[in-house]
Amino acid sequence: MKRNPDGKSRIWSCLVVLILLCASLLCSCKADVPRKDEIEQRVKWLIEKSYPLNTVLYGVGMPVYSKDSKKAEIEYLYDSFNSIYTSYDIITPYSSYLTIEEFKMAAEEVFSTSYLQSLYAVLFDGLLLEYGSDGQVLLADYSEDSDWIYQSRTKSALVDWQRIYDYSSMQISRRGNQNRVQITLDTYKAGETDKEPLPVRLNLIYERGNWYLDSPTY
């Protein structure tokens, strides 16, 4: 039987492509499941950075000029015709984040991409809730224009206390794979560190070259 050198070349080409593809996939993953000592400093940094973000995400939000405040009255902040004033308050320049983009940049240093995508719709886009043939619009928590950033008057705190983490108690409770891990830490309500600890589990994802929180820390 006559050999087909072109067919053999095609087979080798396919093998090379497969090897390169596998190598690229491996490079995007963490080589090994992490040990506690490899991630504990990163975990501490992520949790500490999450506190001001939690205020915006789940707490009272950002500082605002209320419509009946002296500042708003003296400077006529709400006197111009703008339909947004019927539902939103102006956020003050003393806020930690002066634009939505600033907040997103800070949040994306701490939380995973998938976790934030689920929150951004509520925070910045709003939702249409459907009940049978009727629909109810859930306003976005925050909006902005060229002049101001705004906070919805319907925003309310989901959590009214701060959780304190005992980093020395951290344990890896579950190793999903190289890119996912679950940790357990003892926590306390602020001002109640003398009471029984409240253990919590946090999920971490390895992406964009580092570990990120994939669950809330409030």
N, C-alpha and C positions, 0 to 999 in steps of 0.2 A: 504493500500500500504506500502511496506517495504521501510524504509529510507536507503539512501546510504551514510554512514558516509564518505567514501572516496571522493565522489563527493563534499560533503560540505567542506571538507578540502581543496580540489583543488580550490574551489571558494574563500575561505579565503586567500589562498596562492596568488592567482592572484590579489586580492584586496590589499594585503600587498605590492606586487611588484609595482602595479600602484601608491600607495601612496608614496612609496620611490622614484619612478621615478619622480613624480610631485614635490616632495620636492627638489630633486637634480636640477631640471630645475629652480625652483624658486630661489634657492641659487645662481645660476649663473647669475641672473638678478638683476638689481637695484630694491630695494624694492619700492621706490617712484620716481615719476618724480621730478627732482631736482629743487630747488629754486635758484634764482640768487646768493644769498649770499653763497650758498653751492658750487658753481662752479667757482666764479669769480677769486679767487686766482689761481686755476688750469688753467683757461683760460689764464690768464696773463703769467703764467710760460710757457705754451705750445707755445704761440705766440712768446715770447722772445727767446725761444730755437729754434724756426723754422727759425729765420733769417739766421744763418750761413748755415743751410741746404738748404734754398732757393737759396743761391748763387751756390751751387752745382747742385741743381735740375733744376733751371730755369734761373740762372744768368750766369756770365762769367765762372763759374767753379772754378777749383783749380789753384794755381800758377804753371806754368810749365817752364822748360828750353826749350826755342825755339831752333830749330835746328841750327839757325845761330847766336846764342848768344855766347858771349865770354866764358862763363862757359862751354858750350857744346864743343866749339872749343879747349879750354885749356885741358880739361879732356877727350877729345875724347869720349864723351857720346854716340854719334850716329855713331861711326865708326865700331862697331862690326856688323857682319852680322845678322840682325834680321828683318824679314819681317814686324814686327809690326811698325817699324820706318817709313814706307811709309805712314802710316795713323794716327799715334799717336805721341804725345809729352810726354816726361817724366815729371811727377809731382815732384815738389821739396820737400825736407824734411821739408820745412816750412809750408806745408799745414796743415789744421786743422785735416785732416784724412789721415793717412799714409797707410791704407789698405782699401779695399772695406768692409771688415768685420767691421772695426771701424766705417765707415760711416753708415752701416746698423744698428749697435747697437745704434748709436745716433738717427737715424731716427725713430727707433722703440720705442723710449722713447716718441716720440711726435705724430706720425701719426698712424692711424688705420692700421690693418693688410691688409684689403681689398684695402685701398688707396695705400699702398706701393706696393702691388703685381702688380697693374696696371702700376706702374712706373718702377719697377725693370727690366722688359723686355727691355724697351728702354735704361735704364741706363747701364745695365750690360750684356745683352744677344744679343741685336740687333734684328731687325725685317726683315722679308722678305715681301716686298710689291709687290703684284701681280697686273699687268695690262694686262688683256687678257692672252696671252700665254707667255708674258715676265714677268720677276721678277726682282725686284731691292732690293738689300740688304741695309738696313739702319744700319750703323755701331753702335755698342754700344757706349755710351758716354765715358765709362770708361772700362779699362781692367787692368790686372796685371799679373805678373809672379813672380818668386822667387826673382828677383832683384828690380823691380820697379812697381809703379802703373802708369798708362798712361791715358791721356785724348785725345779724338779724336780731330783732327784739324778741323773737320767740326762742332764742337759744337759752338753754338752761343747763346747769351743771348736772352731769350724770354721777359725778363723784365729788363729794365735798370734804374729803380728807386725803392726806398724803401718806403713802406707804413708804416705810423706811426698810431698806434691805440690809440684812446681815450677810455681807459678802464672805465672811469666814465659813459660813454654813453651806456654801455652794457645792453641789454634787451633780455629776452628769447622771441623769436618771434614765435616759434612753438614747441610744445611738441609732438613728434611723439609717443613715449611710454617710458617705464622706461629706455630703453637703447639707445634712440636717442633723441637728442634735437637740435634745431637750434637757434642760437643767432644772434643778430644784433648789430653792433658797428659802430660809426663814425670813419672815417680814413682820413688821409691827406697824400699828398706827402711830403717826407722829404724836409724841407725848405719852405713849403707853408702852415704852420699851421694857418696862418692868413686868409686863403681863406675858401670858403664854404666846409664843410666836405663831404666826399664821403662815404655814408653808404654801408657796406658790410654785407653779411650773411655768417656765418660759421657753418658747421655741426659738431657735436660731437657724438661720439659713446662710450658707456660704455662697456669695455671688459678688460680682464686680470686684473680685480679688480680696474680699474680707468677709467677716461675719456680721450679720445684721439681725435685729430683733424681728421676729415674725409673729409677735403677740403683744398685747398691751402690757404696760407696767404699772397702771394705776392700782 
